[in-house]
Amino acid sequence: MQKFIDKFEPTKYKTLGRGIEIRGINDIHRSISMAKVLIEKLKLNLTVNHTAEMVGYGGFEVNNVV
């Protein structure tokens, strides 16, 4: 997870039990795509989760795959 944080450099994020929630994103679709590409490029065991509720505060989650 720390490798992802260091490379993605989110300005605002909240640590969760299984990952992080990134907040305050203006272009949510672009940021989610960038996060997915970074995860694939670095071959990290992470997944991106996004719900309609998260749109309200411009957020999405990056979680460890269980």
Backbone as XML, in Angstrom:
<?xml version="1.0"?>
<chain id="A" units="angstrom">
  <residue number="1" name="MET">
    <atom name="N" x="0.830" y="-1.188" z="0.000"/>
    <atom name="CA" x="0.000" y="0.000" z="0.000"/>
    <atom name="C" x="0.879" y="1.258" z="0.000"/>
  </residue>
  <residue number="2" name="GLN">
    <atom name="N" x="1.938" y="1.244" z="0.792"/>
    <atom name="CA" x="2.794" y="2.434" z="0.877"/>
    <atom name="C" x="3.433" y="2.758" z="-0.467"/>
  </residue>
  <residue number="3" name="LYS">
    <atom name="N" x="3.776" y="1.734" z="-1.236"/>
    <atom name="CA" x="4.358" y="1.953" z="-2.555"/>
    <atom name="C" x="3.357" y="2.693" z="-3.454"/>
  </residue>
  <residue number="4" name="PHE">
    <atom name="N" x="2.079" y="2.303" z="-3.372"/>
    <atom name="CA" x="1.038" y="2.975" z="-4.149"/>
    <atom name="C" x="0.917" y="4.436" z="-3.711"/>
  </residue>
  <residue number="5" name="ILE">
    <atom name="N" x="0.856" y="4.685" z="-2.406"/>
    <atom name="CA" x="0.724" y="6.053" z="-1.880"/>
    <atom name="C" x="1.896" y="6.925" z="-2.339"/>
  </residue>
  <residue number="6" name="ASP">
    <atom name="N" x="3.097" y="6.387" z="-2.266"/>
    <atom name="CA" x="4.283" y="7.147" z="-2.665"/>
    <atom name="C" x="4.257" y="7.522" z="-4.143"/>
  </residue>
  <residue number="7" name="LYS">
    <atom name="N" x="3.769" y="6.632" z="-4.989"/>
    <atom name="CA" x="3.746" y="6.891" z="-6.429"/>
    <atom name="C" x="2.537" y="7.720" z="-6.857"/>
  </residue>
  <residue number="8" name="PHE">
    <atom name="N" x="1.362" y="7.451" z="-6.274"/>
    <atom name="CA" x="0.138" y="8.155" z="-6.655"/>
    <atom name="C" x="0.092" y="9.556" z="-6.051"/>
  </residue>
  <residue number="9" name="GLU">
    <atom name="N" x="0.699" y="9.736" z="-4.897"/>
    <atom name="CA" x="0.798" y="11.004" z="-4.187"/>
    <atom name="C" x="-0.554" y="11.692" z="-3.974"/>
  </residue>
  <residue number="10" name="PRO">
    <atom name="N" x="-1.486" y="11.019" z="-3.306"/>
    <atom name="CA" x="-2.777" y="11.672" z="-3.040"/>
    <atom name="C" x="-2.608" y="12.840" z="-2.072"/>
  </residue>
  <residue number="11" name="THR">
    <atom name="N" x="-3.343" y="13.923" z="-2.302"/>
    <atom name="CA" x="-3.248" y="15.072" z="-1.400"/>
    <atom name="C" x="-4.052" y="14.835" z="-0.129"/>
  </residue>
  <residue number="12" name="LYS">
    <atom name="N" x="-5.173" y="14.116" z="-0.250"/>
    <atom name="CA" x="-6.005" y="13.803" z="0.911"/>
    <atom name="C" x="-6.369" y="12.333" z="0.868"/>
  </residue>
  <residue number="13" name="TYR">
    <atom name="N" x="-6.044" y="11.625" z="1.946"/>
    <atom name="CA" x="-6.498" y="10.246" z="2.029"/>
    <atom name="C" x="-6.704" y="9.858" z="3.489"/>
  </residue>
  <residue number="14" name="LYS">
    <atom name="N" x="-7.551" y="8.881" z="3.678"/>
    <atom name="CA" x="-7.894" y="8.385" z="5.005"/>
    <atom name="C" x="-7.539" y="6.913" z="5.049"/>
  </residue>
  <residue number="15" name="THR">
    <atom name="N" x="-6.827" y="6.499" z="6.072"/>
    <atom name="CA" x="-6.460" y="5.099" z="6.222"/>
    <atom name="C" x="-7.653" y="4.301" z="6.723"/>
  </residue>
  <residue number="16" name="LEU">
    <atom name="N" x="-7.919" y="3.189" z="6.054"/>
    <atom name="CA" x="-8.990" y="2.274" z="6.430"/>
    <atom name="C" x="-8.357" y="0.959" z="6.896"/>
  </residue>
  <residue number="17" name="GLY">
    <atom name="N" x="-9.145" y="0.092" z="7.450"/>
    <atom name="CA" x="-8.634" y="-1.194" z="7.902"/>
    <atom name="C" x="-8.048" y="-2.039" z="6.785"/>
  </residue>
  <residue number="18" name="ARG">
    <atom name="N" x="-8.636" y="-1.959" z="5.600"/>
    <atom name="CA" x="-8.186" y="-2.800" z="4.484"/>
    <atom name="C" x="-7.482" y="-2.008" z="3.389"/>
  </residue>
  <residue number="19" name="GLY">
    <atom name="N" x="-7.349" y="-0.706" z="3.538"/>
    <atom name="CA" x="-6.706" y="0.102" z="2.506"/>
    <atom name="C" x="-6.788" y="1.578" z="2.820"/>
  </residue>
  <residue number="20" name="ILE">
    <atom name="N" x="-7.009" y="2.383" z="1.769"/>
    <atom name="CA" x="-7.133" y="3.829" z="1.944"/>
    <atom name="C" x="-8.318" y="4.347" z="1.147"/>
  </residue>
  <residue number="21" name="GLU">
    <atom name="N" x="-8.826" y="5.485" z="1.588"/>
    <atom name="CA" x="-9.855" y="6.198" z="0.845"/>
    <atom name="C" x="-9.240" y="7.519" z="0.407"/>
  </residue>
  <residue number="22" name="ILE">
    <atom name="N" x="-9.221" y="7.734" z="-0.894"/>
    <atom name="CA" x="-8.665" y="8.964" z="-1.456"/>
    <atom name="C" x="-9.825" y="9.923" z="-1.662"/>
  </residue>
  <residue number="23" name="ARG">
    <atom name="N" x="-9.660" y="11.175" z="-1.195"/>
    <atom name="CA" x="-10.748" y="12.156" z="-1.225"/>
    <atom name="C" x="-10.327" y="13.440" z="-1.924"/>
  </residue>
  <residue number="24" name="GLY">
    <atom name="N" x="-11.333" y="14.236" z="-2.283"/>
    <atom name="CA" x="-11.081" y="15.561" z="-2.839"/>
    <atom name="C" x="-10.594" y="15.559" z="-4.272"/>
  </residue>
  <residue number="25" name="ILE">
    <atom name="N" x="-11.001" y="14.570" z="-5.048"/>
    <atom name="CA" x="-10.575" y="14.464" z="-6.443"/>
    <atom name="C" x="-11.576" y="15.214" z="-7.330"/>
  </residue>
  <residue number="26" name="ASN">
    <atom name="N" x="-11.084" y="16.085" z="-8.201"/>
    <atom name="CA" x="-11.961" y="16.815" z="-9.112"/>
    <atom name="C" x="-12.373" y="15.954" z="-10.304"/>
  </residue>
  <residue number="27" name="ASP">
    <atom name="N" x="-11.420" y="15.304" z="-10.951"/>
    <atom name="CA" x="-11.696" y="14.460" z="-12.108"/>
    <atom name="C" x="-11.621" y="13.002" z="-11.653"/>
  </residue>
  <residue number="28" name="ILE">
    <atom name="N" x="-12.717" y="12.524" z="-11.074"/>
    <atom name="CA" x="-12.743" y="11.208" z="-10.443"/>
    <atom name="C" x="-12.459" y="10.088" z="-11.435"/>
  </residue>
  <residue number="29" name="HIS">
    <atom name="N" x="-13.032" y="10.163" z="-12.627"/>
    <atom name="CA" x="-12.848" y="9.095" z="-13.610"/>
    <atom name="C" x="-11.387" y="8.989" z="-14.055"/>
  </residue>
  <residue number="30" name="ARG">
    <atom name="N" x="-10.769" y="10.101" z="-14.268"/>
    <atom name="CA" x="-9.352" y="10.114" z="-14.668"/>
    <atom name="C" x="-8.472" y="9.571" z="-13.549"/>
  </residue>
  <residue number="31" name="SER">
    <atom name="N" x="-8.750" y="9.961" z="-12.313"/>
    <atom name="CA" x="-7.951" y="9.510" z="-11.177"/>
    <atom name="C" x="-8.099" y="8.019" z="-10.932"/>
  </residue>
  <residue number="32" name="ILE">
    <atom name="N" x="-9.312" y="7.502" z="-11.084"/>
    <atom name="CA" x="-9.527" y="6.063" z="-10.923"/>
    <atom name="C" x="-8.762" y="5.301" z="-12.003"/>
  </residue>
  <residue number="33" name="SER">
    <atom name="N" x="-8.817" y="5.792" z="-13.223"/>
    <atom name="CA" x="-8.075" y="5.144" z="-14.315"/>
    <atom name="C" x="-6.576" y="5.163" z="-14.048"/>
  </residue>
  <residue number="34" name="MET">
    <atom name="N" x="-6.062" y="6.299" z="-13.586"/>
    <atom name="CA" x="-4.640" y="6.415" z="-13.274"/>
    <atom name="C" x="-4.251" y="5.460" z="-12.151"/>
  </residue>
  <residue number="35" name="ALA">
    <atom name="N" x="-5.102" y="5.336" z="-11.136"/>
    <atom name="CA" x="-4.823" y="4.429" z="-10.025"/>
    <atom name="C" x="-4.760" y="2.985" z="-10.512"/>
  </residue>
  <residue number="36" name="LYS">
    <atom name="N" x="-5.701" y="2.597" z="-11.365"/>
    <atom name="CA" x="-5.716" y="1.231" z="-11.900"/>
    <atom name="C" x="-4.475" y="0.938" z="-12.732"/>
  </residue>
  <residue number="37" name="VAL">
    <atom name="N" x="-4.071" y="1.894" z="-13.557"/>
    <atom name="CA" x="-2.872" y="1.724" z="-14.379"/>
    <atom name="C" x="-1.637" y="1.582" z="-13.486"/>
  </residue>
  <residue number="38" name="LEU">
    <atom name="N" x="-1.533" y="2.407" z="-12.461"/>
    <atom name="CA" x="-0.397" y="2.348" z="-11.547"/>
    <atom name="C" x="-0.343" y="1.006" z="-10.819"/>
  </residue>
  <residue number="39" name="ILE">
    <atom name="N" x="-1.481" y="0.526" z="-10.361"/>
    <atom name="CA" x="-1.547" y="-0.768" z="-9.671"/>
    <atom name="C" x="-1.069" y="-1.878" z="-10.598"/>
  </residue>
  <residue number="40" name="GLU">
    <atom name="N" x="-1.528" y="-1.835" z="-11.844"/>
    <atom name="CA" x="-1.124" y="-2.857" z="-12.811"/>
    <atom name="C" x="0.360" y="-2.749" z="-13.143"/>
  </residue>
  <residue number="41" name="LYS">
    <atom name="N" x="0.838" y="-1.534" z="-13.349"/>
    <atom name="CA" x="2.237" y="-1.303" z="-13.706"/>
    <atom name="C" x="3.186" y="-1.787" z="-12.609"/>
  </residue>
  <residue number="42" name="LEU">
    <atom name="N" x="2.827" y="-1.513" z="-11.359"/>
    <atom name="CA" x="3.678" y="-1.906" z="-10.233"/>
    <atom name="C" x="3.399" y="-3.333" z="-9.757"/>
  </residue>
  <residue number="43" name="LYS">
    <atom name="N" x="2.405" y="-3.981" z="-10.378"/>
    <atom name="CA" x="2.019" y="-5.356" z="-10.034"/>
    <atom name="C" x="1.699" y="-5.483" z="-8.544"/>
  </residue>
  <residue number="44" name="LEU">
    <atom name="N" x="0.897" y="-4.530" z="-8.055"/>
    <atom name="CA" x="0.503" y="-4.519" z="-6.652"/>
    <atom name="C" x="-0.758" y="-5.353" z="-6.467"/>
  </residue>
  <residue number="45" name="ASN">
    <atom name="N" x="-0.903" y="-5.928" z="-5.313"/>
    <atom name="CA" x="-2.064" y="-6.750" z="-4.988"/>
    <atom name="C" x="-3.139" y="-5.861" z="-4.362"/>
  </residue>
  <residue number="46" name="LEU">
    <atom name="N" x="-3.614" y="-4.882" z="-5.166"/>
    <atom name="CA" x="-4.590" y="-3.899" z="-4.713"/>
    <atom name="C" x="-5.758" y="-3.850" z="-5.695"/>
  </residue>
  <residue number="47" name="THR">
    <atom name="N" x="-6.867" y="-3.331" z="-5.239"/>
    <atom name="CA" x="-8.038" y="-3.155" z="-6.093"/>
    <atom name="C" x="-8.651" y="-1.784" z="-5.829"/>
  </residue>
  <residue number="48" name="VAL">
    <atom name="N" x="-9.316" y="-1.222" z="-6.828"/>
    <atom name="CA" x="-9.977" y="0.069" z="-6.702"/>
    <atom name="C" x="-11.468" y="-0.169" z="-6.519"/>
  </residue>
  <residue number="49" name="ASN">
    <atom name="N" x="-12.061" y="0.510" z="-5.554"/>
    <atom name="CA" x="-13.493" y="0.413" z="-5.286"/>
    <atom name="C" x="-14.081" y="1.815" z="-5.323"/>
  </residue>
  <residue number="50" name="HIS">
    <atom name="N" x="-15.220" y="1.948" z="-6.004"/>
    <atom name="CA" x="-15.866" y="3.254" z="-6.108"/>
    <atom name="C" x="-17.373" y="3.048" z="-6.121"/>
  </residue>
  <residue number="51" name="THR">
    <atom name="N" x="-18.071" y="3.815" z="-5.321"/>
    <atom name="CA" x="-19.532" y="3.752" z="-5.292"/>
    <atom name="C" x="-20.105" y="5.125" z="-5.639"/>
  </residue>
  <residue number="52" name="ALA">
    <atom name="N" x="-21.371" y="5.144" z="-5.972"/>
    <atom name="CA" x="-22.041" y="6.406" z="-6.307"/>
    <atom name="C" x="-21.999" y="7.379" z="-5.136"/>
  </residue>
  <residue number="53" name="GLU">
    <atom name="N" x="-22.065" y="6.880" z="-3.937"/>
    <atom name="CA" x="-22.021" y="7.730" z="-2.741"/>
    <atom name="C" x="-20.704" y="8.511" z="-2.647"/>
  </residue>
  <residue number="54" name="MET">
    <atom name="N" x="-19.628" y="7.895" z="-3.102"/>
    <atom name="CA" x="-18.308" y="8.523" z="-3.026"/>
    <atom name="C" x="-18.163" y="9.706" z="-3.975"/>
  </residue>
  <residue number="55" name="VAL">
    <atom name="N" x="-19.006" y="9.780" z="-4.999"/>
    <atom name="CA" x="-18.947" y="10.890" z="-5.953"/>
    <atom name="C" x="-19.174" y="12.214" z="-5.242"/>
  </residue>
  <residue number="56" name="GLY">
    <atom name="N" x="-20.024" y="12.215" z="-4.230"/>
    <atom name="CA" x="-20.363" y="13.430" z="-3.492"/>
    <atom name="C" x="-19.165" y="14.153" z="-2.906"/>
  </residue>
  <residue number="57" name="TYR">
    <atom name="N" x="-18.148" y="13.396" z="-2.509"/>
    <atom name="CA" x="-16.953" y="14.028" z="-1.945"/>
    <atom name="C" x="-15.709" y="13.740" z="-2.786"/>
  </residue>
  <residue number="58" name="GLY">
    <atom name="N" x="-15.903" y="13.311" z="-4.016"/>
    <atom name="CA" x="-14.794" y="13.079" z="-4.931"/>
    <atom name="C" x="-13.817" y="12.050" z="-4.423"/>
  </residue>
  <residue number="59" name="GLY">
    <atom name="N" x="-14.335" y="10.881" z="-4.047"/>
    <atom name="CA" x="-13.460" y="9.865" z="-3.459"/>
    <atom name="C" x="-13.595" y="8.488" z="-4.069"/>
  </residue>
  <residue number="60" name="PHE">
    <atom name="N" x="-12.591" y="7.672" z="-3.790"/>
    <atom name="CA" x="-12.612" y="6.263" z="-4.117"/>
    <atom name="C" x="-11.668" y="5.544" z="-3.171"/>
  </residue>
  <residue number="61" name="GLU">
    <atom name="N" x="-11.782" y="4.223" z="-3.095"/>
    <atom name="CA" x="-10.956" y="3.421" z="-2.201"/>
    <atom name="C" x="-9.943" y="2.605" z="-2.995"/>
  </residue>
  <residue number="62" name="VAL">
    <atom name="N" x="-8.797" y="2.400" z="-2.391"/>
    <atom name="CA" x="-7.816" y="1.460" z="-2.875"/>
    <atom name="C" x="-7.594" y="0.476" z="-1.739"/>
  </residue>
  <residue number="63" name="ASN">
    <atom name="N" x="-7.928" y="-0.793" z="-1.986"/>
    <atom name="CA" x="-7.901" y="-1.807" z="-0.937"/>
    <atom name="C" x="-6.933" y="-2.931" z="-1.258"/>
  </residue>
  <residue number="64" name="ASN">
    <atom name="N" x="-6.419" y="-3.542" z="-0.201"/>
    <atom name="CA" x="-5.630" y="-4.753" z="-0.341"/>
    <atom name="C" x="-6.559" y="-5.879" z="-0.773"/>
  </residue>
  <residue number="65" name="VAL">
    <atom name="N" x="-6.092" y="-6.698" z="-1.699"/>
    <atom name="CA" x="-6.870" y="-7.866" z="-2.104"/>
    <atom name="C" x="-6.724" y="-8.915" z="-1.010"/>
  </residue>
  <residue number="66" name="VAL">
    <atom name="N" x="-7.851" y="-9.446" z="-0.586"/>
    <atom name="CA" x="-7.850" y="-10.404" z="0.526"/>
    <atom name="C" x="-7.694" y="-11.806" z="0.007"/>
  </residue>
</chain>
